[in-house]
Amino acid sequence: MYTRRRRHGSVESRCRLLAVIAAVVVVAVLLSSTGGVIQVRNSPTPSGAPFAAAVSAGATIPVGSYPYGITFDPVNGLLYVTNFGSNNISVVNATTNRVVAWIPMPFGIETLAVDSSTGFVYVAEAVYQVYAINPSTNRVQWTIPLLDAGCPFGCAPHVQTYDTANGDIYVTDLTSDNVTAIHGNQPVAVVPVGSGPNGAAYDSANGNIYVSNEGASVSSINLTVINGSSDRVVGQVSGSGGGPGVAYDGSNGDVYVCQNAGEVGQSNFVTVVDGNLNQILASIPIRSSCQGAVYDPANDYVYITDRFVPGGPDLSDVTIVDPTTNGIVLRMPTQLGPTGITYDSANHNIYVADSDTNNVSILPQIYRLNVRESGLPPGTNWSATVGGTTFFSTTPTISFPETNGTLNFSVGPAVNLTASPSSGQVTVNGGPQWLNVTFSKGGGGSGLLGLPGATGYYVLGGSVVVLVAATVVVVVLTRRKRRAKPSPSSPPTNGPTDLKP
């Protein structure tokens, strides 16, 4: 005698387990799909070209020996170039690009600045005197000694900037750690600043003067802030300064300062200082020790002269920074040894004094080609290519510095959306150019079910898995019910049946 038992509960458990497994598979697939989309959207910005392709070199103007400083006089429309090697100043007609006068000077002339209300040009010699040149005669009108103005034994004065609000010229006294303010032909204030002041710029928005101090070491460099109304120090920005190039950007109120390495192997930066908060906003690495800086209001770029690599050779280009991104967008070629730099507000040209080649370079004019997108979610990374250069951005606008001409462009897809137009040609002609593109679905960018990329396929596959699993459950349960239903000719059975021989 033996007993055989049937167990119907195990079949139902298997069905439930299968359904649970199917659901888990679908959830895992969907999570992996969504995670892939997030990873793509939030991945680091790919590194394209660090800056646009170089433009051709511009024209040059022969001047004196070792040209150092350069400035534009808006009163008479002339350029003034200090020739350190030949002890004179070249006066250049910016319309004909020819030298129209020579002004004899003593030894040691370097930087210079213009009183834009009178047109007088101020320049200092190597020891203790400042000279004011009359723009009508191109001769020295005044000699201004600084011996009684914080410079008793000589202080290596450098004329730096003009304050349009108070009418003062500011002179950094390199060896006495002071700044001297000159009004007309008289020193009117002596302001103690940091160690080794050697650069300055005037902020027309807040009336402050920003003085770059070399410091005794890289760790001690700083930027001193002088209030132009009181001629008193009102702030200091540590970690910025150290180089002679200082420029004020009138569009955003920021100050751009060269931070030059003191030794071989140390890094060079351009620090960006918020003129309202007196705080560093950004530090832009550059390859060289920079000498001069100027802001071009016509195209909203900041130009930095690349003087030399510490411990290495002299260079021959100018680095251009975009204040909207605080990134380097272009390097423009000059002659060897670019030092002083100025902007001509009459013809919108940038002029560079090239110390090693006795020339002044006229940089080709560049304009903004702005590619502006619509249709992308905020913060989406996208790219545009113009003239073979690719820039990436998470903002709606990408700007390219370009000279006049017709250029090929293309716009890459982003988050499975395509741009229209996605490619073509655009022309720059004497001013900023806007190229508007719209992102939308199309061009094979969307996945199935209207979802991005492969997500639609994952969802479709998951749906199939669920459908198959549900079908299996229904079939198995239906078969179980059919087996469990008693035959009409058999007595009902409430439990296992004992079979006896």
C-alpha positions as CSV (number, residue, x, y, z in Angstrom):
1,M,0.0,0.0,0.0
2,Y,1.2,3.5,-0.8
3,T,-0.1,7.0,-0.8
4,R,0.3,9.7,-3.6
5,R,-0.4,13.4,-2.8
6,R,-1.0,16.3,-5.2
7,R,0.2,19.8,-4.3
8,H,-1.6,22.6,-6.2
9,G,-0.2,25.5,-4.1
10,S,3.3,25.3,-5.6
11,V,2.0,26.3,-9.1
12,E,0.4,29.5,-7.8
13,S,3.5,30.5,-5.9
14,R,5.6,30.1,-9.0
15,C,3.2,32.3,-11.0
16,R,3.3,35.0,-8.3
17,L,7.1,34.8,-8.3
18,L,7.3,35.0,-12.1
19,A,5.1,38.1,-12.0
20,V,7.2,39.8,-9.4
21,I,10.4,38.9,-11.3
22,A,8.9,40.5,-14.5
23,A,8.0,43.6,-12.6
24,V,11.5,43.9,-11.1
25,V,13.0,43.4,-14.6
26,V,10.9,46.2,-16.0
27,V,11.7,48.6,-13.2
28,A,15.4,47.8,-13.5
29,V,15.3,48.4,-17.2
30,L,13.5,51.7,-16.8
31,L,15.8,52.9,-14.1
32,S,18.9,52.0,-16.2
33,S,17.3,53.9,-19.1
34,T,16.5,57.0,-17.1
35,G,19.9,56.9,-15.4
36,G,21.6,56.9,-18.8
37,V,19.7,60.0,-19.9
38,I,20.6,61.8,-16.7
39,Q,24.2,60.9,-17.0
40,V,24.3,62.2,-20.5
41,R,22.6,65.5,-19.5
42,N,24.7,66.1,-16.4
43,S,28.1,64.9,-17.7
44,P,31.0,67.4,-17.6
45,T,31.2,69.7,-20.6
46,P,33.3,68.2,-23.3
47,S,36.5,70.1,-24.0
48,G,36.5,71.7,-27.4
49,A,39.1,74.0,-28.8
50,P,40.4,76.2,-26.0
51,F,40.1,79.3,-28.2
52,A,39.1,80.2,-31.8
53,A,41.5,79.7,-34.7
54,A,44.0,82.5,-35.0
55,V,43.3,85.3,-37.3
56,S,45.9,86.8,-39.7
57,A,48.3,89.4,-38.4
58,G,47.4,93.1,-39.0
59,A,49.5,96.0,-40.3
60,T,52.4,97.5,-38.4
61,I,53.8,101.0,-37.9
62,P,57.5,101.6,-37.5
63,V,58.3,103.7,-34.5
64,G,61.4,104.2,-32.2
65,S,63.6,101.8,-30.4
66,Y,62.0,99.4,-27.9
67,P,58.5,100.9,-27.8
68,Y,57.0,100.3,-24.4
69,G,53.8,102.3,-23.6
70,I,51.1,103.5,-25.9
71,T,47.9,105.6,-25.5
72,F,45.3,107.2,-27.6
73,D,44.4,110.9,-27.2
74,P,40.7,111.5,-28.0
75,V,41.2,115.3,-28.1
76,N,43.5,115.3,-31.2
77,G,43.0,111.8,-32.4
78,L,46.7,110.9,-32.2
79,L,48.6,107.9,-30.7
80,Y,51.6,108.5,-28.4
81,V,54.2,105.8,-28.1
82,T,57.1,105.8,-25.6
83,N,60.3,104.5,-27.1
84,F,62.4,103.3,-24.1
85,G,65.4,102.5,-26.2
86,S,65.6,105.8,-28.1
87,N,64.4,108.2,-25.3
88,N,61.6,109.8,-27.3
89,I,57.9,109.6,-28.0
90,S,56.5,108.8,-31.4
91,V,53.3,110.7,-32.3
92,V,51.3,108.6,-34.8
93,N,48.4,109.7,-37.0
94,A,45.8,106.9,-36.5
95,T,44.2,107.7,-39.9
96,T,47.3,107.5,-42.0
97,N,49.3,105.2,-39.7
98,R,52.4,107.4,-40.0
99,V,54.6,109.1,-37.4
100,V,53.9,112.9,-37.5
101,A,56.1,114.1,-34.7
102,W,59.0,113.1,-32.4
103,I,59.2,114.3,-28.8
104,P,62.6,114.1,-27.1
105,M,62.4,112.7,-23.5
106,P,64.9,111.8,-20.7
107,F,65.9,108.2,-20.0
108,G,63.5,105.7,-18.6
109,I,60.1,106.5,-20.1
110,E,57.6,103.7,-20.1
111,T,53.9,103.9,-19.3
112,L,51.7,107.0,-20.1
113,A,48.1,108.2,-19.8
114,V,45.9,110.9,-21.2
115,D,43.7,113.5,-19.5
116,S,40.8,113.1,-21.8
117,S,39.3,116.5,-20.9
118,T,42.3,118.5,-21.9
119,G,44.2,116.1,-24.1
120,F,47.4,116.5,-22.1
121,V,49.6,113.4,-22.2
122,Y,51.5,112.4,-19.0
123,V,54.6,110.3,-18.8
124,A,57.3,109.7,-16.2
125,E,61.0,109.1,-16.3
126,A,62.9,106.5,-14.3
127,V,63.6,108.5,-11.1
128,Y,61.2,111.2,-9.8
129,Q,59.7,113.4,-12.5
130,V,56.5,113.4,-14.5
131,Y,56.1,115.3,-17.8
132,A,52.9,116.7,-19.3
133,I,52.7,117.1,-23.1
134,N,50.5,119.7,-24.7
135,P,48.4,118.0,-27.4
136,S,48.3,121.1,-29.6
137,T,52.1,121.6,-29.8
138,N,53.3,118.1,-29.0
139,R,55.9,119.6,-26.7
140,V,56.4,119.2,-22.9
141,Q,54.3,121.8,-21.2
142,W,55.0,121.0,-17.6
143,T,57.7,119.2,-15.7
144,I,56.3,117.9,-12.4
145,P,58.8,116.8,-9.7
146,L,57.7,114.3,-7.1
147,L,60.5,114.8,-4.6
148,D,58.1,116.5,-2.1
149,A,55.3,114.1,-2.9
150,G,56.3,110.9,-1.2
151,C,59.3,110.5,-3.5
152,P,62.3,112.1,-1.7
153,F,65.0,109.8,-3.1
154,G,63.5,108.6,-6.4
155,C,60.6,106.2,-6.6
156,A,60.5,104.9,-10.2
157,P,57.2,106.6,-11.1
158,H,54.9,105.1,-13.7
159,V,51.9,107.0,-15.0
160,Q,48.9,104.7,-15.0
161,T,45.4,106.1,-15.4
162,Y,43.1,109.1,-15.5
163,D,40.1,109.7,-13.2
164,T,37.4,111.3,-15.4
165,A,35.4,112.3,-12.3
166,N,38.0,114.3,-10.4
167,G,40.4,115.1,-13.2
168,D,43.4,113.5,-11.6
169,I,46.2,111.5,-13.1
170,Y,47.4,108.6,-10.9
171,V,51.1,107.6,-10.8
172,T,52.3,104.4,-9.1
173,D,55.6,105.0,-7.2
174,L,57.2,101.5,-7.5
175,T,59.9,101.7,-4.9
176,S,58.2,103.9,-2.3
177,D,54.9,101.9,-2.2
178,N,52.8,105.0,-2.8
179,V,50.4,106.3,-5.4
180,T,50.6,110.0,-6.3
181,A,47.6,111.9,-7.6
182,I,48.4,114.8,-10.0
183,H,45.9,117.5,-11.0
184,G,47.0,119.6,-13.9
185,N,50.6,120.3,-13.0
186,Q,50.5,119.8,-9.2
187,P,50.6,116.7,-7.0
188,V,47.5,116.8,-4.8
189,A,47.7,113.5,-2.8
190,V,50.0,110.7,-1.8
191,V,48.3,107.4,-1.0
192,P,50.2,104.5,0.7
193,V,49.3,101.3,-1.0
194,G,50.8,97.8,-1.1
195,S,54.3,96.6,-1.9
196,G,55.6,97.4,-5.3
197,P,52.6,99.1,-7.1
198,N,53.0,98.8,-10.8
199,G,49.6,99.0,-12.5
200,A,46.3,100.7,-12.1
201,A,42.9,101.3,-13.7
202,Y,40.0,103.6,-13.1
203,D,36.5,102.2,-12.5
204,S,34.0,104.8,-13.8
205,A,31.1,103.1,-12.2
206,N,32.1,103.5,-8.6
207,G,34.8,106.1,-8.9
208,N,37.5,103.9,-7.5
209,I,41.1,103.3,-8.7
210,Y,42.4,99.7,-8.6
211,V,46.2,99.5,-8.0
212,S,48.1,96.2,-8.7
213,N,50.8,95.5,-6.2
214,E,53.6,93.1,-7.0
215,G,54.3,92.2,-3.4
216,A,57.4,90.6,-1.9
217,S,56.2,87.2,-3.1
218,V,53.4,85.6,-5.0
219,S,51.5,85.0,-1.7
220,S,51.6,88.7,-0.8
221,I,50.4,90.2,-4.0
222,N,47.1,92.2,-3.8
223,L,45.0,94.9,-5.3
224,T,44.5,98.2,-3.4
225,V,41.2,100.1,-3.9
226,I,41.4,103.9,-3.7
227,N,38.3,106.1,-3.5
228,G,38.8,108.8,-6.1
229,S,36.8,111.4,-4.2
230,S,38.7,111.1,-0.9
231,D,42.0,109.7,-2.2
232,R,41.9,107.2,0.6
233,V,42.2,103.4,0.6
234,V,38.8,101.8,0.9
235,G,39.5,98.2,0.2
236,Q,42.0,95.5,-0.7
237,V,41.6,92.3,-2.7
238,S,44.1,89.6,-1.7
239,G,45.1,87.0,-4.3
240,S,44.8,89.5,-7.2
241,G,47.4,91.8,-8.6
242,G,51.1,91.3,-9.2
243,G,51.2,92.5,-12.8
244,P,51.2,95.8,-14.6
245,G,48.2,95.0,-16.8
246,V,44.9,96.3,-15.3
247,A,41.7,96.9,-17.3
248,Y,38.2,98.0,-16.3
249,D,35.2,96.5,-18.2
250,G,32.5,99.1,-18.5
251,S,29.8,96.6,-19.5
252,N,29.9,94.5,-16.3
253,G,31.8,96.6,-13.8
254,D,34.6,94.0,-13.4
255,V,38.3,94.7,-13.2
256,Y,40.8,92.4,-15.0
257,V,44.3,92.1,-13.5
258,C,47.4,90.4,-14.6
259,Q,48.8,88.1,-12.0
260,N,52.3,87.3,-13.1
261,A,54.5,84.4,-11.8
262,G,57.6,85.5,-10.0
263,E,59.6,82.4,-10.7
264,V,60.0,79.7,-13.3
265,G,57.4,77.0,-12.9
266,Q,54.8,79.2,-11.3
267,S,51.5,79.8,-12.9
268,N,50.2,83.0,-14.5
269,F,46.6,84.2,-14.2
270,V,44.2,86.9,-15.1
271,T,42.1,87.5,-12.1
272,V,38.6,89.0,-12.4
273,V,37.5,91.2,-9.6
274,D,33.9,92.3,-9.0
275,G,34.0,96.1,-8.8
276,N,31.0,96.3,-6.5
277,L,32.0,93.7,-4.0
278,N,35.8,93.9,-4.4
279,Q,35.9,90.1,-4.5
280,I,37.6,87.7,-7.0
281,L,35.1,86.2,-9.4
282,A,37.4,84.1,-11.5
283,S,41.1,83.2,-12.1
284,I,41.8,82.6,-15.8
285,P,45.1,80.6,-16.4
286,I,47.3,82.1,-19.1
287,R,50.6,80.8,-20.4
288,S,52.6,84.1,-20.1
289,S,53.5,87.0,-17.9
290,C,51.2,89.7,-19.3
291,Q,52.3,93.3,-19.5
292,G,49.3,95.4,-20.6
293,A,45.5,95.1,-20.6
294,V,42.7,97.0,-22.3
295,Y,38.9,96.7,-22.7
296,D,37.3,97.1,-26.1
297,P,33.8,98.5,-25.7
298,A,33.0,98.0,-29.3
299,N,33.1,94.2,-29.1
300,D,33.1,93.7,-25.3
301,Y,36.4,91.8,-25.2
302,V,39.4,92.2,-22.9
303,Y,42.9,92.2,-24.5
304,I,46.0,91.0,-22.6
305,T,49.5,91.4,-24.1
306,D,51.5,88.2,-23.7
307,R,55.0,89.5,-23.0
308,F,57.1,86.4,-22.3
309,V,57.1,83.0,-20.6
310,P,58.9,83.1,-17.3
311,G,62.4,81.7,-17.9
312,G,61.5,81.3,-21.6
313,P,61.4,83.3,-24.8
314,D,59.5,86.5,-25.6
315,L,56.2,85.9,-27.2
316,S,54.3,87.5,-30.1
317,D,50.5,87.5,-29.5
318,V,47.7,89.0,-27.5
319,T,45.2,86.9,-25.5
320,I,41.6,87.8,-25.7
321,V,39.1,87.1,-22.9
322,D,35.4,87.0,-23.2
323,P,33.9,88.8,-20.1
324,T,30.6,86.9,-20.5
325,T,32.3,83.6,-19.8
326,N,35.6,84.7,-18.3
327,G,37.3,82.4,-20.7
328,I,40.0,82.7,-23.4
329,V,38.5,82.8,-26.8
330,L,41.3,83.9,-29.1
331,R,45.0,84.6,-29.5
332,M,45.9,87.3,-32.1
333,P,49.4,87.5,-33.5
334,T,51.6,90.6,-33.1
335,Q,55.2,91.3,-33.6
336,L,57.7,90.1,-31.0
337,G,57.5,91.4,-27.5
338,P,54.0,92.9,-27.1
339,T,54.0,95.3,-24.2
340,G,51.7,98.4,-24.1
341,I,48.2,98.3,-25.5
342,T,45.5,100.9,-26.2
343,Y,42.1,101.3,-27.7
344,D,41.3,104.0,-30.3
345,S,37.7,105.1,-29.7
346,A,37.6,107.0,-33.0
347,N,38.3,104.0,-35.4
348,H,37.8,101.1,-32.9
349,N,41.3,99.7,-33.5
350,I,43.5,98.1,-30.9
351,Y,47.2,99.1,-31.1
352,V,50.1,97.2,-29.5
353,A,53.6,98.4,-28.8
354,D,56.0,95.5,-29.8
355,S,59.2,96.1,-27.9
356,D,61.4,93.6,-29.6
357,T,60.7,94.7,-33.2
358,N,60.4,98.5,-32.9
359,N,56.9,98.4,-34.3
360,V,53.3,99.1,-33.3
361,S,50.9,96.4,-34.4
362,I,47.3,97.2,-35.5
363,L,45.1,94.3,-34.6
364,P,42.5,93.2,-37.1
365,Q,39.0,94.2,-35.9
366,I,37.0,91.3,-34.5
367,Y,33.2,91.2,-33.9
368,R,31.0,88.8,-32.0
369,L,29.2,86.1,-33.9
370,N,26.5,85.1,-31.4
371,V,24.8,81.7,-31.9
372,R,21.6,81.8,-29.8
373,E,19.5,78.8,-29.2
374,S,15.9,78.3,-28.1
375,G,14.0,75.1,-27.3
376,L,16.6,73.4,-24.9
377,P,15.9,72.8,-21.2
378,P,17.8,75.3,-19.0
379,G,21.3,74.3,-18.3
380,T,21.6,71.8,-21.2
381,N,25.0,71.4,-22.7
382,W,25.2,72.1,-26.4
383,S,27.8,73.0,-29.0
384,A,28.3,75.1,-32.1
385,T,31.1,75.1,-34.6
386,V,32.1,78.1,-36.7
387,G,35.0,78.2,-39.1
388,G,36.3,74.9,-37.7
389,T,36.2,75.9,-34.0
390,T,33.8,74.3,-31.6
391,F,32.6,75.9,-28.4
392,F,30.4,74.3,-25.8
393,S,28.0,76.0,-23.4
394,T,25.2,75.5,-21.0
395,T,23.8,79.0,-21.6
396,P,21.5,80.0,-24.5
397,T,24.3,82.0,-26.3
398,I,27.7,81.0,-27.7
399,S,29.9,83.8,-29.0
400,F,32.7,83.5,-31.5
401,P,35.3,86.3,-32.1
402,E,35.4,86.6,-35.8
403,T,36.8,89.0,-38.4
404,N,34.7,90.1,-41.4
405,G,33.8,87.3,-43.9
406,T,31.6,84.4,-44.7
407,L,32.0,81.4,-42.4
408,N,30.6,77.8,-42.3
409,F,28.7,76.9,-39.2
410,S,27.1,73.8,-37.7
411,V,25.1,73.1,-34.5
412,G,25.3,69.7,-32.9
413,P,22.2,67.8,-31.5
414,A,21.5,68.0,-27.8
415,V,19.4,65.8,-25.5
416,N,18.0,64.0,-28.6
417,L,16.8,67.3,-30.1
418,T,18.1,68.7,-33.4
419,A,18.8,72.3,-34.3
420,S,17.2,74.2,-37.2
421,P,19.2,75.4,-39.0
422,S,21.8,72.8,-38.1
423,S,24.4,74.0,-40.7
424,G,25.0,76.6,-43.3
425,Q,26.9,79.8,-43.8
426,V,26.9,83.1,-41.9
427,T,28.4,86.5,-42.8
428,V,30.1,89.0,-40.4
429,N,30.3,92.5,-41.8
430,G,31.4,95.3,-39.6
431,G,29.5,94.5,-36.5
432,P,28.0,91.8,-34.2
433,Q,26.0,89.1,-35.9
434,W,23.2,87.0,-34.4
435,L,22.5,83.5,-35.6
436,N,19.3,82.1,-34.1
437,V,18.7,78.3,-34.0
438,T,15.7,76.4,-32.6
439,F,16.0,72.9,-31.1
440,S,13.1,70.5,-31.6
441,K,12.3,66.8,-32.1
442,G,13.1,65.4,-35.5
443,G,15.9,64.0,-37.6
444,G,15.8,60.6,-35.8
445,G,16.7,62.2,-32.5
446,S,13.7,60.7,-30.5
447,G,13.3,57.2,-29.4
448,L,10.1,55.0,-29.6
449,L,7.0,56.1,-27.8
450,G,8.1,59.7,-28.1
451,L,10.7,59.3,-25.4
452,P,14.3,60.4,-25.8
453,G,17.0,58.1,-27.2
454,A,16.8,54.4,-26.3
455,T,14.3,55.0,-23.5
456,G,11.4,54.3,-25.8
457,Y,12.9,50.9,-26.7
458,Y,13.5,50.1,-23.0
459,V,9.9,51.0,-22.2
460,L,8.6,49.0,-25.2
461,G,10.7,46.0,-24.1
462,G,9.5,46.3,-20.6
463,S,5.9,46.4,-21.7
464,V,6.4,43.2,-23.7
465,V,8.0,41.5,-20.7
466,V,4.9,42.5,-18.5
467,L,2.5,41.3,-21.2
468,V,4.3,37.9,-21.6
469,A,4.5,37.5,-17.8
470,A,0.8,38.3,-17.5
471,T,-0.1,35.8,-20.2
472,V,1.9,33.1,-18.6
473,V,0.2,33.7,-15.2
474,V,-3.3,33.5,-16.9
475,V,-2.5,30.4,-18.8
476,V,-1.1,28.5,-15.8
477,L,-3.9,29.5,-13.5
478,T,-6.5,28.5,-16.2
479,R,-4.9,25.1,-16.5
480,R,-4.8,24.7,-12.7
481,K,-8.5,25.4,-12.5
482,R,-9.3,23.0,-15.3
483,R,-7.4,20.2,-13.5
484,A,-8.9,21.0,-10.2
485,K,-12.6,20.9,-11.5
486,P,-14.2,17.5,-10.7
487,S,-15.5,15.2,-13.5
488,P,-19.4,14.9,-13.7
489,S,-19.2,11.1,-13.2
490,S,-16.8,11.2,-10.3
491,P,-17.7,11.9,-6.7
492,P,-16.4,15.2,-5.3
493,T,-13.0,15.0,-3.7
494,N,-12.0,17.3,-0.7
495,G,-8.5,16.2,-0.2
496,P,-5.9,13.7,-1.3
497,T,-7.1,10.2,-2.2
498,D,-5.7,7.1,-0.7
499,L,-5.2,4.4,-3.3
500,K,-5.2,0.8,-2.1
501,P,-4.4,-2.2,-4.0
